[in-house]
Amino acid sequence: MALPPEEVTVFDGCYDHHEFENADYCICMDTRATQVMRADERKTYAADFSRYYTEIVFPDKGGLDDPRWRLYEMQRRCAR
């Protein structure tokens, strides 16, 4: 059963994107997202994880105010 969009977490989006593999990586992403992102950012990121993941791994970010800078570091640390 699919979760309503407002209940999808970063872990859910990540785990689905990685075809239900890499649970440790997705747990790390979810934990770090809670630390570096506002709740509204986490919801947006979780709802379309695949799009944002591609943008983070292959960054074409705006200025320092762009939240994806925080996400890039988060992704880099979790990928270790």
TIRO-2110 file (N, C-alpha, C; in Angstrom, 1 decimal):
// TIRO-2110
0.8, -1.2, 0.0, N, 1, A
0.0, 0.0, 0.0, CA, 1, A
0.9, 1.2, 0.0, C, 1, A
0.6, 2.1, -0.9, N, 2, A
1.4, 3.4, -1.0, CA, 2, A
1.0, 4.4, 0.1, C, 2, A
2.0, 5.1, 0.6, N, 3, A
1.7, 6.1, 1.6, CA, 3, A
1.2, 7.4, 0.9, C, 3, A
0.4, 8.1, 1.6, N, 4, A
-0.1, 9.4, 1.0, CA, 4, A
1.2, 10.3, 0.9, C, 4, A
1.2, 11.2, -0.1, N, 5, A
2.4, 12.0, -0.3, CA, 5, A
2.9, 12.8, 0.9, C, 5, A
2.0, 13.2, 1.8, N, 6, A
2.4, 14.0, 2.9, CA, 6, A
3.1, 13.1, 4.0, C, 6, A
3.0, 11.8, 3.9, N, 7, A
3.6, 10.9, 4.8, CA, 7, A
4.9, 10.2, 4.3, C, 7, A
5.3, 10.5, 3.1, N, 8, A
6.5, 9.9, 2.5, CA, 8, A
7.7, 10.6, 3.1, C, 8, A
8.6, 9.7, 3.6, N, 9, A
9.9, 10.2, 4.2, CA, 9, A
11.0, 10.2, 3.2, C, 9, A
12.1, 10.8, 3.5, N, 10, A
13.3, 10.7, 2.7, CA, 10, A
13.7, 9.3, 2.5, C, 10, A
13.6, 8.5, 3.6, N, 11, A
14.0, 7.1, 3.5, CA, 11, A
13.1, 6.4, 2.5, C, 11, A
11.8, 6.6, 2.5, N, 12, A
10.8, 6.0, 1.6, CA, 12, A
11.2, 6.3, 0.1, C, 12, A
11.4, 7.6, -0.1, N, 13, A
11.8, 8.0, -1.5, CA, 13, A
13.1, 7.4, -1.9, C, 13, A
14.1, 7.4, -1.1, N, 14, A
15.4, 6.9, -1.4, CA, 14, A
15.3, 5.4, -1.6, C, 14, A
14.7, 4.7, -0.7, N, 15, A
14.6, 3.2, -0.8, CA, 15, A
13.9, 2.8, -2.1, C, 15, A
12.8, 3.5, -2.5, N, 16, A
12.1, 3.2, -3.7, CA, 16, A
13.0, 3.5, -4.9, C, 16, A
13.7, 4.7, -4.9, N, 17, A
14.6, 5.1, -6.0, CA, 17, A
15.7, 4.0, -6.2, C, 17, A
16.2, 3.4, -5.1, N, 18, A
17.3, 2.4, -5.2, CA, 18, A
16.7, 1.0, -5.3, C, 18, A
15.4, 0.9, -5.7, N, 19, A
14.8, -0.4, -5.9, CA, 19, A
14.9, -1.3, -4.7, C, 19, A
14.6, -0.7, -3.6, N, 20, A
14.5, -1.4, -2.3, CA, 20, A
15.8, -2.1, -1.9, C, 20, A
16.9, -1.5, -2.2, N, 21, A
18.3, -1.9, -1.8, CA, 21, A
18.9, -0.7, -1.2, C, 21, A
20.1, -0.9, -0.6, N, 22, A
20.8, 0.2, 0.0, CA, 22, A
20.1, 0.8, 1.2, C, 22, A
19.5, 0.0, 2.1, N, 23, A
18.8, 0.5, 3.2, CA, 23, A
19.6, 1.4, 4.1, C, 23, A
20.9, 0.9, 4.4, N, 24, A
21.8, 1.7, 5.2, CA, 24, A
22.0, 3.1, 4.7, C, 24, A
22.2, 3.2, 3.4, N, 25, A
22.4, 4.5, 2.8, CA, 25, A
21.1, 5.4, 2.9, C, 25, A
20.0, 4.8, 2.7, N, 26, A
18.7, 5.5, 2.8, CA, 26, A
18.4, 6.0, 4.3, C, 26, A
18.8, 5.1, 5.2, N, 27, A
18.6, 5.5, 6.6, CA, 27, A
19.5, 6.7, 6.9, C, 27, A
20.7, 6.7, 6.4, N, 28, A
21.7, 7.8, 6.6, CA, 28, A
21.1, 9.0, 6.0, C, 28, A
20.6, 8.9, 4.8, N, 29, A
20.0, 10.1, 4.1, CA, 29, A
18.8, 10.7, 4.9, C, 29, A
18.0, 9.8, 5.4, N, 30, A
16.8, 10.3, 6.1, CA, 30, A
17.2, 11.0, 7.4, C, 30, A
18.2, 10.4, 8.1, N, 31, A
18.7, 10.9, 9.4, CA, 31, A
19.3, 12.3, 9.2, C, 31, A
20.2, 12.4, 8.2, N, 32, A
20.9, 13.6, 7.9, CA, 32, A
19.9, 14.7, 7.4, C, 32, A
18.9, 14.3, 6.6, N, 33, A
18.0, 15.2, 6.1, CA, 33, A
17.2, 15.9, 7.2, C, 33, A
16.9, 15.2, 8.3, N, 34, A
16.3, 15.7, 9.4, CA, 34, A
17.1, 16.8, 10.1, C, 34, A
18.5, 16.6, 10.0, N, 35, A
19.4, 17.5, 10.6, CA, 35, A
19.6, 18.8, 9.8, C, 35, A
19.6, 18.7, 8.5, N, 36, A
20.0, 19.9, 7.7, CA, 36, A
18.9, 20.5, 6.9, C, 36, A
17.7, 19.9, 6.9, N, 37, A
16.6, 20.5, 6.1, CA, 37, A
15.4, 20.8, 6.9, C, 37, A
14.7, 21.8, 6.5, N, 38, A
13.4, 22.2, 7.1, CA, 38, A
12.4, 21.1, 6.7, C, 38, A
11.3, 21.0, 7.5, N, 39, A
10.3, 20.0, 7.2, CA, 39, A
9.7, 20.1, 5.8, C, 39, A
9.4, 21.3, 5.4, N, 40, A
8.9, 21.5, 4.0, CA, 40, A
9.9, 21.0, 2.9, C, 40, A
11.2, 21.3, 3.2, N, 41, A
12.2, 20.8, 2.2, CA, 41, A
12.2, 19.3, 2.2, C, 41, A
12.1, 18.6, 3.3, N, 42, A
12.2, 17.2, 3.4, CA, 42, A
11.0, 16.6, 2.6, C, 42, A
9.8, 17.2, 2.8, N, 43, A
8.6, 16.7, 2.1, CA, 43, A
8.8, 16.8, 0.6, C, 43, A
9.2, 17.9, 0.1, N, 44, A
9.5, 18.1, -1.3, CA, 44, A
10.5, 17.2, -1.8, C, 44, A
11.6, 17.0, -1.1, N, 45, A
12.7, 16.1, -1.5, CA, 45, A
12.2, 14.7, -1.5, C, 45, A
11.5, 14.3, -0.5, N, 46, A
11.0, 12.9, -0.4, CA, 46, A
10.0, 12.5, -1.5, C, 46, A
9.1, 13.5, -1.8, N, 47, A
8.1, 13.3, -2.8, CA, 47, A
8.6, 13.0, -4.2, C, 47, A
9.8, 13.6, -4.5, N, 48, A
10.3, 13.4, -5.8, CA, 48, A
11.8, 13.1, -5.7, C, 48, A
12.1, 12.1, -4.9, N, 49, A
13.5, 11.8, -4.6, CA, 49, A
14.4, 11.6, -5.8, C, 49, A
13.9, 10.9, -6.8, N, 50, A
14.7, 10.6, -8.0, CA, 50, A
15.2, 11.8, -8.7, C, 50, A
14.3, 12.8, -8.9, N, 51, A
14.7, 14.1, -9.5, CA, 51, A
15.7, 14.8, -8.7, C, 51, A
15.5, 14.9, -7.4, N, 52, A
16.4, 15.7, -6.6, CA, 52, A
17.8, 14.9, -6.4, C, 52, A
17.7, 13.6, -6.3, N, 53, A
18.9, 12.8, -6.2, CA, 53, A
19.8, 13.1, -7.4, C, 53, A
19.3, 13.1, -8.6, N, 54, A
20.0, 13.4, -9.8, CA, 54, A
20.6, 14.8, -9.8, C, 54, A
19.9, 15.7, -9.3, N, 55, A
20.3, 17.1, -9.2, CA, 55, A
21.5, 17.2, -8.2, C, 55, A
21.4, 16.4, -7.2, N, 56, A
22.5, 16.5, -6.1, CA, 56, A
23.7, 15.8, -6.6, C, 56, A
23.6, 14.6, -7.1, N, 57, A
24.8, 13.9, -7.6, CA, 57, A
25.5, 14.6, -8.7, C, 57, A
24.7, 15.2, -9.6, N, 58, A
25.2, 15.9, -10.7, CA, 58, A
24.8, 17.4, -10.6, C, 58, A
25.4, 18.1, -9.6, N, 59, A
24.9, 19.4, -9.2, CA, 59, A
25.0, 20.5, -10.3, C, 59, A
24.0, 21.2, -10.4, N, 60, A
23.9, 22.5, -11.1, CA, 60, A
23.1, 23.4, -10.3, C, 60, A
23.8, 23.7, -9.1, N, 61, A
23.1, 24.4, -8.0, CA, 61, A
23.2, 25.9, -8.2, C, 61, A
22.2, 26.6, -7.6, N, 62, A
22.3, 28.1, -7.6, CA, 62, A
23.3, 28.6, -6.6, C, 62, A
23.1, 29.7, -6.0, N, 63, A
24.0, 30.3, -5.1, CA, 63, A
24.0, 29.6, -3.7, C, 63, A
24.6, 30.2, -2.7, N, 64, A
24.7, 29.6, -1.4, CA, 64, A
23.4, 29.4, -0.7, C, 64, A
22.4, 30.1, -1.1, N, 65, A
21.0, 30.0, -0.5, CA, 65, A
20.3, 28.7, -1.0, C, 65, A
20.8, 28.1, -2.1, N, 66, A
20.2, 26.9, -2.6, CA, 66, A
20.3, 25.7, -1.7, C, 66, A
19.3, 25.1, -1.2, N, 67, A
19.4, 24.1, -0.2, CA, 67, A
20.1, 22.8, -0.7, C, 67, A
20.2, 22.7, -2.0, N, 68, A
20.9, 21.5, -2.5, CA, 68, A
22.4, 21.5, -2.2, C, 68, A
23.0, 22.6, -1.8, N, 69, A
24.4, 22.5, -1.3, CA, 69, A
24.4, 21.7, 0.0, C, 69, A
23.5, 21.9, 0.8, N, 70, A
23.4, 21.1, 2.1, CA, 70, A
23.2, 19.6, 1.7, C, 70, A
22.4, 19.3, 0.7, N, 71, A
22.1, 18.0, 0.4, CA, 71, A
23.2, 17.3, -0.3, C, 71, A
24.0, 18.0, -1.0, N, 72, A
25.2, 17.4, -1.7, CA, 72, A
26.2, 16.8, -0.6, C, 72, A
26.4, 17.6, 0.4, N, 73, A
27.3, 17.1, 1.5, CA, 73, A
26.7, 15.9, 2.2, C, 73, A
25.4, 16.0, 2.4, N, 74, A
24.7, 14.9, 3.1, CA, 74, A
24.9, 13.6, 2.2, C, 74, A
24.6, 13.7, 0.9, N, 75, A
24.7, 12.5, 0.0, CA, 75, A
26.1, 12.0, 0.0, C, 75, A
27.1, 12.9, 0.0, N, 76, A
28.5, 12.5, -0.1, CA, 76, A
28.9, 11.7, 1.2, C, 76, A
28.5, 12.1, 2.3, N, 77, A
28.8, 11.4, 3.6, CA, 77, A
28.1, 10.1, 3.7, C, 77, A
26.9, 10.0, 3.2, N, 78, A
26.1, 8.8, 3.3, CA, 78, A
26.6, 7.7, 2.3, C, 78, A
27.2, 8.2, 1.2, N, 79, A
27.7, 7.3, 0.2, CA, 79, A
28.9, 6.5, 0.6, C, 79, A
29.6, 6.9, 1.6, N, 80, A
30.8, 6.3, 2.1, CA, 80, A
30.6, 4.9, 2.6, C, 80, A
END
